[in-house]
Amino acid sequence: MDALRQQMSDLSKGREQETSIAAYKNIRASLPDRRIEVLYEFKHAGSQGMTARTCAKIIGAEFNCISGRVTALRRAGLIEKTGIIHEKSKLHRITREGINTLQAR
């Protein structure tokens, strides 16, 4: 009986992982290229994070072109506020969901 439960548990874990991967692939496919680019830069900023203004400078875009993408990514749970303010701007960092979304292929 315990062996059967273990097999069922193993099967459901595999299904959950496949479902998660599929979900991240769908999220990534639905993100426009600019949002992927912004998310990628936040990944490279590491756990310290960066401001939307800094991200705009790195990408070579105007701040107003990036700030809306940062807001959308934060609402989607792909980046989060760090709670630290740098030069009157809030720092953001990528979340685990954001990293998984970038890695989904």
N, C-alpha and C positions, 0 to 999 in steps of 0.2 A: 504494500500500500504506500509506504514511504517512497519507494523507488518511482512509483507512478506519479506521485505528487511532485517529486523532483524533476521528472521528465516534463510534466506540464509547466512547471515553473520555468524551466530552461527554454521551452518553446515560447512562452509568453514574453520572456526577456528578449529573445531574438526578434520577435515581432515588434516589441516596443522600440527597439533600437532601429529597425528598418523604418518604422513609422516616423521616428524622430528625424532620421536622415532625409526621408522624403519631405517632411515638413520644412526642414532647413533649405532643401533644394527649391521648394516652391517659393519660400520667402526670398531667396537670392534671385530667382528668376523674375520675381515681381518688382525687385528694386531697380530703379533706373541707374544707368552707368555712373552718374555723378554721385549718387548716394553710395554706391559700392566704392568709388574712389575716396570719398570722405571717410567711410568706415575703415578702409584699408589704412589711411593715414592715422586714424585713432588707434588702430592695432599697433602700429609702429611707435606710437607715443609711449606705449607701455602703461604700467599701473599708475604712474604719476599723472598721466593725462595731458591735455592741452586745451587751449581756448579755441573757439570757433575762428577767431581772428588769426591765430597762429596757423590753423589748418588752411585758411584761405591763402595766407602767404606762401605756405609750402606748395599748395596746388597751383598757385599763380592766378587766383581768381579774386574777384571783389568779395568783400565780406558779406554783402547782402545776397550774393549768390550761394553762399555756404551756410549762412545762419538758419535758413529755412530747412536745409537738409539735416542740420544738426538737430533741430527741433523734431523733425519727422523721425529720425533715427532714435532719439530719446523716447518719444512716444511709443515707438515699436519695441522698446526694451533692448535695443542693440547697443546703445551707449547709455551712460549714467553720469550724473553729477558726482564729483569727488567730494564736494563740500568745502573745497579750497578756492579762494579767490586770488587771482593773480592780475595785477594791474587793472583792477575794477571789473574783471571778467571772470566768469565761473569756469573752472576746469572740468572737462568731461573725459571719461575713459571708456574703452570698449568693455562690454559685458561678456560673460561666457556665451550667451546666446549670439552675440555679435561675432565672436570668434568662430563659433560653430557654423554660422551662416556663411562666413568667408570660406571656411574649409569645405563646405558642401559642394560637391562637384557633380 
